[in-house]
Every structure is written in C-alpha cells, then in structure tokens.
C-alpha cells in the first residue's frame, strides 16, 4: 500500500499486509501495524490524542521508548491542527533518540470526506517531521474501526514523503531523493514497526480504565 491507496482502509475486511514493512522500489516504505483493543472503542482512542499531555502521560503509552512530550499550537481538547513534539526511542534504547514533530491533520485531507462520514470509527492522521529541522519525512494514520469485540487499530506509516515545512524554501526533487535515501532506511522501518506494535499494545491495556476514570463515561 502507498499513500494514494489509503482509502482502501475504509473497505471491509483486511488488506494483504496488516503487520510488517513494505519496501517500494523508489525508496518509499510503508510500515503497517495491527492492534486489537477488545475493551476499547474508537471514541476512546480519539479522546486519548486530545487528552495526552506532557512527558508523564506520554510515558504511560510506552514506559521505556517514550522520553519527552510537549505540544505546539494546541487549542481546546482536540489534537487536530496541533503538533506533538516528542523525543523517543524506536524499538529500544540500543538505537538513536528520534526527535520528531508530529503534525495532526483533519482526516478529510487523507480520506474521501463522504466515505469517511459513513465510517464507524476514527482515523488519527498526521504528517511526520524532524523536530530540529523544517522537514517532513512521512505521513501516518492510526485507522481505528469499531468491532463486535471492541475496536482494532490498523496503523500505517508512509515513509519517504519528503517536504519542507518552510514554504519559502521548498526541497528540490533531487534533494528529496537524497533525504529519502539517507533517512528512510530498513533499520528505521524495522524499529518503527516494533515500536508501533508495542506502544499500541500498552495503549490497549491502559486506555479503557483511564478513559472511564477521567471522563466518568461508563459506556463502551
């Protein structure tokens, strides 16, 4: 799956790849992770991204990989339009610390609005960038659909979509290819797959209780 096929997530059933890494010939990579969340639902996941605050809460999500959390441009209790500023390991402390700026976007930028409106769930969508340079390296969605048992999250990270966050200084195609080659590596994809699988498993465990404690909403 490439980003231009992201709408396929709205189809019933499953796609050919639900967990693992897809390497594309042109240097792009798609990282897929599937997490079943039997005691949660999509509204809880959307609530989490609006509730998530600083480092202490961030560590609940992954006690060892998550190191630092802050927010930029956040208003109200929604994640959309704001940027999550994080320091984290991916797949363990034997690797580098990744410093990222995750800019959350309206799902209408990723999915057909009419089709998404009929979807029983929520898509958490974002552009993934470097924190210390005005460069984005990918796109992601945590696609959560309700099921008879709770909900399931089908995460997709579309790596290699290099763009400048500075409109006055766009990145030329050749420079974008170089950045893609240097940054979107097999090791990064492997670590991201491991990290996403682990952190969403942690979230599946803590979210149902935390949501009810904070919101007092006892419905599923």
C-alpha positions as CSV (number, residue, x, y, z in Angstrom):
1,X,0.0,0.0,0.0
2,X,1.1,3.5,-0.9
3,X,-0.4,6.7,0.5
4,X,-2.5,7.2,-2.6
5,X,-4.2,3.9,-1.7
6,X,-5.0,4.9,1.9
7,X,-8.7,5.0,1.1
8,X,-8.6,1.2,0.9
9,X,-8.6,1.1,4.7
10,X,-12.3,2.1,4.5
11,X,-13.1,-1.2,2.7
12,X,-14.5,-4.1,4.9
13,X,-12.1,-6.9,5.8
14,X,-8.4,-6.8,5.7
15,X,-5.7,-5.8,3.2
16,X,-2.8,-8.1,2.0
17,X,-0.4,-6.5,4.5
18,X,-1.7,-5.6,8.0
19,X,1.6,-6.0,10.0
20,X,5.1,-5.6,8.7
21,X,7.1,-3.5,6.2
22,X,6.5,-2.9,2.5
23,X,9.6,-1.8,0.6
24,X,8.9,0.1,-2.6
25,X,11.4,0.2,-5.5
26,X,11.7,4.0,-5.4
27,X,12.8,4.2,-1.8
28,X,9.4,4.7,-0.1
29,X,8.4,2.3,2.7
30,X,5.1,1.5,4.3
31,X,5.1,0.3,7.9
32,X,1.9,-1.5,9.0
33,X,0.8,-2.5,12.5
34,X,-2.4,-4.1,13.7
35,X,-3.6,-3.8,17.3
36,X,-6.8,-5.3,18.6
37,X,-8.3,-3.4,21.5
38,X,-11.1,-5.6,22.9
39,X,-12.1,-3.4,25.8
40,X,-11.9,0.0,24.0
41,X,-13.6,1.8,21.2
42,X,-12.8,4.4,18.6
43,X,-14.1,7.4,20.6
44,X,-11.6,6.4,23.4
45,X,-8.7,6.5,21.0
46,X,-9.7,9.9,19.7
47,X,-10.1,11.1,23.3
48,X,-6.6,9.9,24.1
49,X,-5.0,12.1,21.5
50,X,-6.8,15.1,22.8
51,X,-6.0,14.2,26.4
52,X,-2.4,13.3,26.0
53,X,-0.2,15.9,27.6
54,X,3.4,16.1,28.8
55,X,6.1,13.6,29.4
56,X,4.5,11.8,32.4
57,X,1.4,10.9,30.4
58,X,3.5,10.1,27.4
59,X,5.4,7.5,29.3
60,X,2.2,5.7,30.2
61,X,2.0,5.0,26.4
62,X,5.5,3.3,26.3
63,X,7.5,3.5,29.6
64,X,10.9,2.8,28.0
65,X,10.8,4.2,24.5
66,X,9.0,7.5,25.3
67,X,11.3,10.1,26.7
68,X,9.8,13.6,26.2
69,X,6.5,15.1,25.2
70,X,5.3,18.7,24.5
71,X,2.7,20.3,22.2
72,X,2.7,23.2,19.8
73,X,-0.4,25.1,18.6
74,X,-2.8,23.2,20.7
75,X,-6.3,24.7,21.4
76,X,-9.1,23.1,23.3
77,X,-9.1,19.3,23.7
78,X,-8.6,18.3,20.1
79,X,-5.4,17.1,18.5
80,X,-6.2,18.2,15.0
81,X,-4.1,21.2,13.9
82,X,-1.6,20.8,16.7
83,X,1.9,19.3,16.6
84,X,3.2,16.8,19.1
85,X,6.9,17.4,19.9
86,X,8.5,14.2,21.0
87,X,11.8,12.5,21.9
88,X,11.6,8.7,21.7
89,X,13.5,5.5,21.0
90,X,12.1,3.3,18.4
91,X,12.4,-0.4,19.3
92,X,14.7,0.0,22.3
93,X,17.4,2.1,23.8
94,X,20.1,0.4,21.7
95,X,19.2,2.8,18.9
96,X,19.2,6.6,18.5
97,X,16.8,9.0,20.1
98,X,14.4,10.2,17.4
99,X,13.2,13.9,17.8
100,X,10.0,14.3,15.9
101,X,7.3,16.8,15.2
102,X,4.0,15.0,14.5
103,X,1.5,17.5,13.0
104,X,-2.0,16.1,13.3
105,X,-4.3,16.8,10.3
106,X,-8.0,16.5,9.6
107,X,-8.9,13.0,8.2
108,X,-10.6,14.8,5.2
109,X,-7.0,15.5,4.0
110,X,-6.3,11.8,3.8
111,X,-9.7,10.2,3.1
112,X,-12.7,11.0,0.9
113,X,-14.9,13.0,3.2
114,X,-18.2,11.4,2.1
115,X,-16.8,7.9,2.5
116,X,-15.2,8.8,5.8
117,X,-18.5,10.2,7.1
118,X,-20.1,6.8,6.9
119,X,-17.2,5.0,8.7
120,X,-17.8,3.5,12.1
121,X,-14.6,4.6,13.7
122,X,-11.9,7.3,13.6
123,X,-8.7,8.0,11.7
124,X,-5.9,9.8,13.6
125,X,-3.9,11.4,10.7
126,X,-0.6,13.3,10.8
127,X,2.5,14.5,8.9
128,X,5.7,13.2,10.5
129,X,8.6,15.6,10.6
130,X,12.0,16.2,12.1
131,X,11.8,18.3,15.3
132,X,15.2,20.1,14.7
133,X,14.8,20.8,11.0
134,X,11.8,22.1,9.0
135,X,11.5,18.8,7.1
136,X,8.7,16.2,6.9
137,X,9.6,12.6,6.1
138,X,6.3,10.9,6.0
139,X,2.6,10.6,6.7
140,X,0.7,8.4,9.1
141,X,-2.8,7.3,10.1
142,X,-3.9,5.2,13.1
143,X,-7.1,3.9,11.5
144,X,-9.5,2.7,14.2
145,X,-12.7,0.8,13.5
146,X,-15.2,-0.5,16.0
147,X,-15.8,-4.2,16.1
148,X,-18.2,-6.5,17.9
149,X,-15.3,-7.2,20.4
150,X,-14.3,-3.5,20.9
151,X,-12.1,-1.9,18.3
152,X,-9.0,-2.5,16.3
153,X,-6.3,-0.1,15.2
154,X,-4.7,-0.5,11.7
155,X,-1.7,1.8,11.7
156,X,0.0,2.9,8.5
157,X,3.3,4.9,8.3
158,X,4.0,6.1,4.7
159,X,7.7,6.9,4.9
160,X,9.6,8.9,2.2
161,X,7.2,11.7,1.5
162,X,9.9,14.4,1.9
163,X,8.7,18.0,2.0
164,X,9.8,21.3,3.5
165,X,7.7,23.0,6.2
166,X,9.1,26.3,5.1
167,X,7.1,27.4,2.0
168,X,9.8,29.9,1.0
169,X,12.4,27.1,0.7
170,X,10.9,24.0,-1.0
171,X,13.0,20.9,-1.3
172,X,14.1,20.2,-4.9
173,X,13.3,16.6,-6.2
174,X,17.0,15.5,-6.2
175,X,17.5,16.8,-2.7
176,X,14.3,15.0,-1.6
177,X,15.6,11.7,-3.1
178,X,18.8,12.1,-1.2
179,X,17.0,12.8,2.1
180,X,14.8,9.8,1.5
181,X,17.8,7.6,0.9
182,X,19.6,8.8,4.0
183,X,16.7,8.8,6.4
184,X,14.1,6.1,5.3
185,X,16.2,3.0,6.0
186,X,15.3,-0.6,6.6
187,X,16.5,-0.2,10.2
188,X,14.2,2.7,10.7
189,X,11.2,0.8,9.3
190,X,12.0,-2.3,11.4
191,X,12.3,-0.2,14.6
192,X,9.1,1.8,13.8
193,X,7.2,-1.4,13.3
194,X,8.3,-2.8,16.6
195,X,7.7,0.5,18.4
196,X,4.2,0.9,17.0
197,X,3.2,-2.7,17.9
198,X,4.5,-2.2,21.4
199,X,3.1,1.3,22.2
200,X,-0.4,0.4,20.9
201,X,-0.4,-2.7,23.0
202,X,0.4,-0.6,26.0
203,X,-2.5,1.8,25.0
204,X,-4.9,-1.1,24.6
205,X,-4.2,-2.1,28.2
206,X,-4.4,1.3,29.9
207,X,-7.0,3.2,27.8
208,X,-10.3,1.6,28.9
209,X,-9.7,2.2,32.6
210,X,-8.0,5.7,32.1
211,X,-10.8,6.9,29.9
212,X,-13.5,5.9,32.4
213,X,-11.6,7.4,35.3
214,X,-11.1,10.7,33.7
215,X,-14.3,11.1,31.8
216,X,-16.7,9.2,34.1
217,X,-18.2,7.7,30.9
218,X,-19.0,4.1,31.7
219,X,-20.4,3.2,28.3
220,X,-18.3,1.1,25.9
